């Protein structure tokens, strides 16, 4: 189904779907779990859905990033190496995904996301206050910026949660500060991936721009709640989103086997 055959009602629904995803994503990540299935459900082929999802998600990550920067929650000068290496990593990942089979990554990803949820669930004090840094700016940029940026270009789900965890564990930031910085790097990786998809001619602009508007509004609302409610809001949402994301990824990879097992059991 091409974009021009969609009704006005579908565009409106996608706008509000993106708004909800932007709100959730700016707080805990995982907005792609909502938007990508929505894009596939209206008939976009997988490649176009992935590319268009990058376009609409960049609206949310930019809106939240701009809000955090204006509120002095993020110092761009201090993050210059992380931003640069995140961009490079995401570009390489976006190129490589066209040439390799990502099935292995899809299999292990749910375990990684579950680990994040368990980490925050079983460590109630983590992220409450700032702690001593474990890595200086440049090593952190190589490990977290390049590494997670590469993953986002290659695959994507859970990127915001991975960045937030990296800032908590490696930079000693509290959860509020980690979430703010994670969103800036998430915007960077989204931008790098999007540029590659644009060059490949995969973006469906009408749908992407309509959803981008919803993302901007939802992300701004979520970003305000991050700074006003901080730890009390972010930690439970990170846990919930991590486990929901894991279940979704497991079902996507093994849905047929799960359905057969349930049928046999009952």
Beta strands, then each sheet from edge to edge (+ up, - down):
end
